[in-house]
Amino acid sequence: MPALSVPIIDLQPWFTGTPAGKQQVAQAVEDACRGIGFLVITQHQIPTALIERVSDVSRRFFALPLADKRRVDRPRPDAVRGYSAVGEEGLSYSLEEAAPGDLKESFSIGPTDVPDDDYHRGPAAGAHFEPNLWPELPGFNEAYTEYFNAMSELARQLMRIFAVALKLPEDFFDDKIDRHISMFRVLSYPPQKEAPLPGQMRAGAHSDYGSLTIVLPDGPGLQVFNKAGQWVDVPQVEGGLVVNIADLMMQWTNDEWVSTLHRVANPPFDDSLRNTRRQSLVFFHQPNYDALIECLPACLAPGAAPKYAPITSGDHLTSKFVKQTTFGGTKAVA
């Protein structure tokens, strides 16, 4: 029977390192990824002080005048760097669904300390290792860089849990994510003084693009579309992080694991939360740009065919994000 709500999973047995503990966590994760594609993890080893520092410096950035934030605008639609203003992205377009722009603003960075070699700087790298943009805000660069690196390590551990859950060698994914093209985005959802346009959401319904996503929201609103056709709230757990698998992991597993539709819903119009700004720290983990995503043999039943043609991680990401930032190609977004 598929899971209809989001489970909470303690990672401490995994980090303790015993075979039984690792298997316990891997089985719980396997059940979640097959059933609903979302889980909340606790005991994840990310320091509370780091989370608070990133959250605080982000609030200070989004409180700046728009003109100051515009100094670090995203340079072009395929470059996931810098600032994006309210209404400049439409997540529903990644699924070919038209809707008004999302009621959020964001600031994004990609990999830090990028080597100066052909893999990272050559033509094949495209915009995946684009230089980061930094506002003139004390402590911003340092906090974001430290958080990106901490999330990268947590994602590596999660991918190892995934490998064990899929009955693969624990290090199976290591060489596919050792030069990952992930992004860290802080999303700010301003107070809603006026009613949204028809079909307009804080973040429209979408699935994520890479292998997995790690989210820390500071308030309610994140909802998941379960297999019973219901939008259900993701639980808020003190000290917990939300994890969901994304499109490429679903393709790797030939749909045995689900990359689930989710959204950030608007508060009811008479709710006090409408007057409150919402913030979310989101790490989108994306395998190496040249990692070939094709059906894992263990996920292919005898006589069955893969449901997806092989695709590289980089090509998949570029296609999806450009649709998101150009509203399906209908607008040129700076």
QUINORZI-V441174 format. One record per pair of residues at least 6 apart in sequence whose ideal C-beta (glycine too) atoms are under 6 Angstrom apart, sorted by the first residue. I is the first residue (numbers start at 0). J is the second residue. D is the distance in Angstrom with one decimal. If there is no record, write none. Layout:
I/J/D
I/J/D
//
This chain:
1/34/4.5
1/226/4.4
2/34/3.1
2/35/4.4
3/225/4.9
3/227/5.4
4/231/5.8
5/37/4.6
5/233/5.2
5/234/5.9
6/31/5.1
6/38/5.4
7/39/4.6
7/236/5.8
8/27/4.8
8/38/5.2
8/40/5.5
9/41/5.1
9/42/5.2
10/40/5.3
10/42/5.0
10/43/5.5
11/42/4.0
12/20/3.2
12/23/5.2
12/24/5.3
13/21/5.4
13/24/4.1
25/160/5.5
25/163/4.0
25/164/4.2
28/160/5.3
28/164/5.2
29/164/3.9
31/38/4.2
32/244/5.3
32/256/4.1
33/256/6.0
35/225/5.6
36/243/5.6
36/244/5.1
36/257/4.1
36/258/5.9
36/259/3.7
37/223/5.2
37/243/4.6
38/242/5.3
39/236/5.1
39/239/4.5
39/241/5.6
40/240/5.3
40/242/5.6
41/238/5.9
41/239/5.0
43/240/5.5
45/149/5.6
52/142/4.8
53/142/4.8
53/146/4.6
56/138/5.4
56/139/5.0
56/142/4.9
57/185/4.4
60/134/5.8
60/136/5.7
61/187/4.3
68/82/4.8
71/81/4.4
71/82/5.0
71/132/4.3
71/134/5.2
72/81/5.6
72/82/5.4
73/81/4.7
73/83/5.2
76/321/5.1
76/324/4.1
76/325/5.1
76/332/5.4
77/126/4.8
77/317/5.6
77/321/5.4
78/126/4.7
78/129/4.7
79/107/5.0
79/182/4.8
80/107/5.8
80/129/5.3
80/131/5.8
80/132/5.2
81/132/3.9
82/106/5.4
83/105/4.8
84/104/5.4
85/104/4.9
86/100/3.4
87/332/5.7
88/101/5.5
88/323/5.4
88/324/5.6
89/98/5.9
89/100/5.2
89/326/4.9
90/101/5.9
90/202/5.5
90/203/4.5
90/205/4.0
90/323/5.8
91/98/4.3
91/203/3.7
92/322/4.9
92/323/5.9
92/326/5.2
92/327/4.1
93/205/5.4
93/319/4.9
93/322/5.0
93/323/5.0
98/198/4.5
98/203/5.1
99/196/4.5
99/199/4.0
101/202/5.1
101/203/5.8
102/201/4.9
103/186/5.1
103/188/4.9
103/201/5.7
103/202/6.0
104/187/5.0
105/184/5.1
105/186/4.9
106/185/5.3
107/182/5.5
107/184/4.4
108/131/4.6
108/143/5.4
108/183/5.3
109/182/5.1
110/128/6.0
111/144/4.8
111/147/5.7
113/119/5.1
113/128/4.8
119/128/4.8
127/180/4.1
127/288/4.8
127/313/5.8
133/140/4.8
147/183/4.7
150/213/5.8
150/282/3.9
154/284/4.1
157/211/5.9
158/172/4.3
158/176/6.0
159/169/5.1
162/169/5.4
162/171/4.3
162/172/5.6
163/169/5.6
166/297/6.0
175/286/5.0
175/287/5.9
175/290/4.3
176/286/5.1
178/287/4.6
179/285/5.9
179/286/5.9
179/287/6.0
180/285/4.8
180/288/5.2
181/283/5.9
181/284/4.8
181/285/4.9
182/283/5.0
183/282/5.1
184/281/5.0
185/280/5.6
186/279/4.6
187/278/5.4
188/201/4.7
188/277/3.9
189/276/5.8
190/274/4.9
190/276/5.7
191/273/4.7
194/268/5.9
195/265/5.6
200/262/5.6
201/263/4.0
201/265/5.8
202/262/5.7
202/263/3.8
204/260/5.1
204/262/4.5
206/246/5.7
206/258/4.5
206/260/5.8
207/245/3.7
208/245/5.8
208/246/5.4
208/316/5.5
208/319/4.5
209/245/4.7
209/247/5.5
209/283/5.6
209/284/5.4
209/285/3.7
210/245/5.9
210/247/5.2
210/248/4.9
210/284/5.1
210/286/5.6
211/244/5.4
211/245/5.9
211/284/4.9
212/243/5.2
212/245/5.8
212/283/5.4
213/240/5.5
213/242/5.6
213/282/4.4
214/241/4.1
214/281/5.1
215/240/5.6
215/280/4.3
216/279/4.4
217/278/4.9
218/277/4.8
220/263/4.7
220/264/5.4
221/233/4.4
221/263/5.7
222/230/4.6
222/232/5.7
222/262/5.6
222/264/5.4
223/231/5.6
223/233/6.0
223/259/5.5
223/261/4.9
224/230/5.7
224/260/4.1
225/231/5.5
233/241/5.6
244/256/5.4
244/258/5.7
245/258/5.2
246/258/4.8
247/292/4.9
248/256/5.9
249/256/5.6
249/258/4.0
250/292/5.3
250/307/4.6
251/292/5.9
251/295/5.5
252/298/4.6
253/294/4.6
253/298/4.5
253/299/6.0
253/305/6.0
253/306/5.5
254/306/5.7
255/298/5.1
266/272/3.9
266/273/4.8
285/312/5.9
285/316/5.5
286/312/4.2
288/312/5.7
288/313/3.0
289/311/5.8
290/312/4.6
291/309/5.4
291/311/5.8
292/310/5.6
293/309/4.0
294/305/3.8
324/332/4.8
325/332/5.4
//
